[in-house]
């Protein structure tokens, strides 16, 4: 996973908001963002595998509007590696062969 602090900065850039206007803390695997009055909170709890790759995250938000928050969370979504789906891959090969008019090369 990329440096979490860089991800936070990227998230604020995607929201087009100034990170300095918020209180941002990172503890263990939790990012907490509060407004300056500390009355509203947005939070991301993330999990990494043994290699340090992001595998999942959960978010809560009552601080930002949904569109802004979706833009922030996109930074985390793009870090999660896509799982290779072997069955979908084989089906795509079969579909391509059928499109070409032959599936003789698939055995």
C-alpha positions, 0 to 999 in steps of 0.5 A: 500500500502507498504511504497512507499520508500521501493517500489522505492528501490525494483524497483531499485533492480529489474532493477539492478541499484544503486538508488544513481545514480539518483535524486528521489523525492516523492511529493503527489502521484507522484514519479519522477526519474531524471538522475544526469544531469536532462535531462531525467525523469521517473515518476509514478503517483499513486492513492490509495483508502480510505484504502490506497491500490494502485488502479491504476498508470500511468507512463511515461519514457524517462530515462530507457530502456523499460525492466528496466522500466517494471521491476520497474513498476512491483513493483506497478503492484503487489500491485494492488489487483485483482478484484474478477470476479464472472462470471469467477469463476462460469464458472470455476466451470462449466468447472470443473464439465463438466470435471468431467462428471457431473454438478448435484451439480451446481443448 
